[in-house]
Amino acid sequence: MIIGSRKVYFEKLSSTNTHAAAMLRKGRVLEGTIVYTGFQTAGKGQAGNRWESEKDKNLLLSVILYPTTIRADRQFLISKVISLGVSDFLRTYVYDVTIKWPNDIYVKNEKIAGILIENSIIRNEIDHSIAGIGININQQHFPRHLPNPTSLKILTGKDYDLEQCLNELAAKLDARYKLLLYNRIGRIEEDYKNSLYRFGQFTEFSDNRGVFEGKIISVTDTGRIQIEDRRGRIYEYGFNEVDFL
């Protein structure tokens, strides 16, 4: 087992990703090390957003990886692998789990988890990756400004043991990461596509031109989403360049 081979717990951190990065600055860390905490004072989300979580209610962790066989221009594969691992874990408890591009995890139309991948790149090679993961487990009340949060507790009415959840998550992530190491790229790509939120369904999006109807047809190796509109025109977007409505 790679992911979860070592676990380091802290009662409180500013951010698990920040602490994992500090560990790496001091020297090489065992691959698969999980840094996790009961509470983050400055949790990181996508595009500089904060990840907010009630104390000792959820999974808040970062995984340290060395995916050196993956070229920097294909680094989104790491995001796909981690997203699939989180989805696999959640599917043991609930149905209708999807990956909302680029890597939010949804149950139906509600967000249950978020992922932040931070890669260190040297000369077009990935030196190391830090995969930050937040999964809502036992929290039932969320800040009003969060548009559509949910948790396993809300969805099932049950309480969950966080240590058991962490071990189960690590096993799912490990299995997906080994697909990457064994070069099972086709399997990763197919499973990610099949897990995408609203894949192939016409829905409303907005970009700098306004609101339009389109359907997701692909996500490129670099993580850009391709959307085909009603007239068959294909547009490609990076992060924060298009929104679901």
C-alpha positions as CSV (number, residue, x, y, z in Angstrom):
1,M,0.0,0.0,0.0
2,I,1.4,3.4,-1.0
3,I,-1.3,5.9,0.0
4,G,-1.9,5.6,3.7
5,S,1.4,3.9,4.4
6,R,2.0,6.7,6.9
7,K,-0.5,8.9,8.6
8,V,0.3,12.1,10.5
9,Y,-2.5,13.6,12.6
10,F,-2.8,17.2,14.0
11,E,-5.6,18.5,16.1
12,K,-5.5,21.8,14.3
13,L,-3.6,23.2,11.2
14,S,-3.9,26.3,9.1
15,S,-4.1,24.0,6.0
16,T,-3.0,20.4,5.5
17,N,-1.6,21.3,2.1
18,T,0.5,24.1,3.6
19,H,1.8,21.7,6.3
20,A,2.6,19.0,3.8
21,A,4.5,21.5,1.7
22,A,6.5,22.5,4.8
23,M,7.4,18.9,5.5
24,L,8.7,18.5,1.9
25,R,10.9,21.6,2.2
26,K,12.7,19.8,5.1
27,G,13.4,16.7,3.0
28,R,11.9,13.8,1.2
29,V,8.8,12.4,2.8
30,L,7.6,8.8,2.4
31,E,5.3,8.6,-0.6
32,G,1.7,8.2,0.3
33,T,2.0,10.0,3.6
34,I,-1.4,11.4,4.7
35,V,-1.4,14.6,6.7
36,Y,-4.8,15.0,8.3
37,T,-6.4,17.3,10.9
38,G,-9.6,17.8,12.9
39,F,-9.7,21.5,12.0
40,Q,-8.3,23.9,9.5
41,T,-8.0,27.6,10.3
42,A,-7.2,28.5,6.6
43,G,-8.3,25.6,4.5
44,K,-7.6,25.9,0.8
45,G,-10.1,25.5,-2.0
46,Q,-9.9,25.9,-5.8
47,A,-9.0,29.3,-7.2
48,G,-7.9,30.8,-3.9
49,N,-11.2,30.0,-2.2
50,R,-11.4,28.8,1.4
51,W,-12.5,25.3,2.4
52,E,-14.7,25.6,5.5
53,S,-15.4,22.7,7.8
54,E,-16.8,22.3,11.3
55,K,-14.3,20.9,13.9
56,D,-13.9,17.1,14.1
57,K,-16.8,16.5,11.8
58,N,-15.2,15.8,8.4
59,L,-12.2,14.4,6.6
60,L,-9.5,17.1,6.0
61,L,-6.3,15.7,4.6
62,S,-3.4,15.9,2.1
63,V,-1.6,13.1,0.4
64,I,2.1,13.4,-0.7
65,L,2.9,11.7,-4.0
66,Y,5.8,11.4,-6.4
67,P,4.2,10.7,-9.8
68,T,7.5,11.2,-11.6
69,T,6.5,9.1,-14.6
70,I,3.8,11.7,-15.6
71,R,4.9,14.6,-17.8
72,A,4.0,18.0,-16.5
73,D,1.7,18.7,-19.5
74,R,-0.4,15.6,-18.4
75,Q,-0.6,16.6,-14.7
76,F,-4.4,16.7,-14.8
77,L,-4.2,12.9,-14.7
78,I,-3.3,13.2,-11.0
79,S,-6.5,15.2,-10.5
80,K,-8.5,12.5,-12.3
81,V,-7.0,9.7,-10.2
82,I,-7.7,11.5,-6.9
83,S,-11.2,12.5,-8.0
84,L,-12.0,8.9,-8.9
85,G,-10.6,7.6,-5.6
86,V,-12.8,10.0,-3.6
87,S,-15.8,9.0,-5.7
88,D,-15.1,5.3,-5.2
89,F,-15.1,5.8,-1.4
90,L,-18.4,7.8,-1.4
91,R,-20.1,5.3,-3.7
92,T,-19.8,2.7,-0.9
93,Y,-22.3,4.8,1.0
94,V,-24.5,6.8,-1.4
95,Y,-25.6,6.8,-5.0
96,D,-25.4,9.4,-7.8
97,V,-21.8,10.4,-7.1
98,T,-20.3,12.5,-9.9
99,I,-17.2,14.6,-10.5
100,K,-18.0,18.2,-11.4
101,W,-15.2,19.5,-13.5
102,P,-12.5,20.0,-12.6
103,N,-12.6,18.1,-9.4
104,D,-15.5,18.9,-7.1
105,I,-17.4,15.8,-6.0
106,Y,-21.2,15.9,-6.1
107,V,-24.1,13.8,-5.0
108,K,-26.9,14.6,-7.4
109,N,-26.7,18.4,-7.5
110,E,-25.0,19.0,-4.1
111,K,-21.3,19.3,-3.3
112,I,-19.9,16.8,-0.8
113,A,-16.2,17.1,-1.4
114,G,-13.5,19.3,-2.9
115,I,-10.0,18.6,-4.1
116,L,-7.0,20.8,-4.6
117,I,-3.9,19.4,-6.3
118,E,-0.7,21.4,-6.0
119,N,2.2,20.1,-8.2
120,S,5.8,21.1,-8.0
121,I,7.3,21.0,-11.5
122,I,11.0,21.0,-12.4
123,R,12.0,21.0,-16.1
124,N,8.7,19.7,-17.4
125,E,8.7,16.9,-14.8
126,I,6.6,16.6,-11.7
127,D,8.9,16.6,-8.6
128,H,6.0,16.0,-6.2
129,S,2.3,16.4,-5.8
130,I,0.2,17.4,-2.8
131,A,-3.4,16.3,-3.1
132,G,-5.6,18.2,-0.7
133,I,-9.0,16.6,0.0
134,G,-12.0,17.7,2.0
135,I,-15.0,15.5,2.4
136,N,-18.1,16.4,4.4
137,I,-18.9,13.4,6.6
138,N,-20.8,14.2,9.8
139,Q,-21.4,18.0,9.5
140,Q,-25.1,18.9,9.2
141,H,-25.0,22.8,9.3
142,F,-23.1,24.9,6.9
143,P,-22.5,28.6,6.4
144,R,-25.3,30.3,4.4
145,H,-22.9,31.6,1.7
146,L,-22.1,28.0,0.6
147,P,-24.6,27.4,-2.2
148,N,-25.2,23.7,-2.2
149,P,-23.3,21.7,0.5
150,T,-24.2,18.2,1.7
151,S,-22.6,15.4,3.8
152,L,-22.9,11.7,4.4
153,K,-24.8,12.5,7.6
154,I,-27.3,14.6,5.8
155,L,-27.8,12.1,3.0
156,T,-28.0,8.9,5.1
157,G,-28.9,10.1,8.6
158,K,-26.0,8.1,10.1
159,D,-22.9,9.0,12.0
160,Y,-19.6,7.8,10.7
161,D,-16.3,7.0,12.4
162,L,-13.7,9.3,10.8
163,E,-10.7,7.0,11.3
164,Q,-12.6,4.2,9.6
165,C,-13.6,6.5,6.7
166,L,-10.0,7.7,6.4
167,N,-8.7,4.1,6.1
168,E,-11.4,3.2,3.5
169,L,-10.6,6.4,1.5
170,A,-6.9,5.6,1.6
171,A,-7.5,2.2,0.1
172,K,-9.7,3.6,-2.7
173,L,-7.1,6.3,-3.5
174,D,-4.3,3.8,-3.4
175,A,-6.1,1.5,-5.9
176,R,-6.6,4.4,-8.3
177,Y,-3.1,5.7,-7.9
178,K,-1.7,2.3,-8.8
179,L,-3.6,2.4,-12.1
180,L,-1.6,5.5,-12.9
181,L,1.7,3.9,-11.9
182,Y,0.9,0.8,-14.0
183,N,0.1,3.1,-17.0
184,R,-3.6,2.1,-17.1
185,I,-4.3,5.5,-18.6
186,G,-7.2,4.3,-20.8
187,R,-9.0,3.0,-17.8
188,I,-8.5,6.2,-15.9
189,E,-9.8,8.3,-18.8
190,E,-12.8,6.2,-19.4
191,D,-13.9,6.1,-15.7
192,Y,-13.4,9.8,-15.3
193,K,-15.5,10.5,-18.4
194,N,-18.2,8.2,-17.2
195,S,-18.2,9.9,-13.8
196,L,-18.4,13.5,-15.0
197,Y,-21.3,15.6,-13.8
198,R,-23.8,16.2,-16.7
199,F,-21.5,14.6,-19.2
200,G,-23.2,14.5,-22.7
201,Q,-26.3,16.3,-21.4
202,F,-27.3,19.7,-22.8
203,T,-27.3,22.2,-20.0
204,E,-26.8,25.9,-19.5
205,F,-23.4,27.4,-19.1
206,S,-22.1,30.9,-19.0
207,D,-18.8,32.3,-20.3
208,N,-17.5,35.8,-21.3
209,R,-20.0,35.8,-24.2
210,G,-23.0,35.2,-22.0
211,V,-25.3,32.2,-21.3
212,F,-25.6,29.3,-23.8
213,E,-26.7,25.7,-23.9
214,G,-24.1,23.0,-24.5
215,K,-22.9,19.6,-23.5
216,I,-19.6,18.4,-22.2
217,I,-17.9,16.1,-24.8
218,S,-14.3,15.8,-23.4
219,V,-11.7,16.9,-20.9
220,T,-8.2,17.3,-22.4
221,D,-4.9,15.9,-21.0
222,T,-4.2,19.4,-19.7
223,G,-7.5,19.6,-17.9
224,R,-9.4,21.9,-20.3
225,I,-13.1,21.1,-20.7
226,Q,-14.6,20.9,-24.2
227,I,-18.2,21.9,-24.6
228,E,-20.3,21.5,-27.8
229,D,-23.2,24.0,-28.3
230,R,-26.5,23.4,-30.0
231,R,-25.1,24.4,-33.4
232,G,-22.2,21.9,-33.1
233,R,-19.5,24.4,-32.3
234,I,-16.9,23.2,-29.8
235,Y,-15.4,25.5,-27.2
236,E,-12.6,24.8,-24.9
237,Y,-12.2,26.3,-21.4
238,G,-9.7,26.4,-18.6
239,F,-10.5,26.8,-14.9
240,N,-12.8,29.7,-14.1
241,E,-13.5,30.4,-17.8
242,V,-16.9,28.8,-17.8
243,D,-19.6,28.2,-15.2
244,F,-22.4,25.7,-14.8
245,L,-25.9,27.3,-14.4
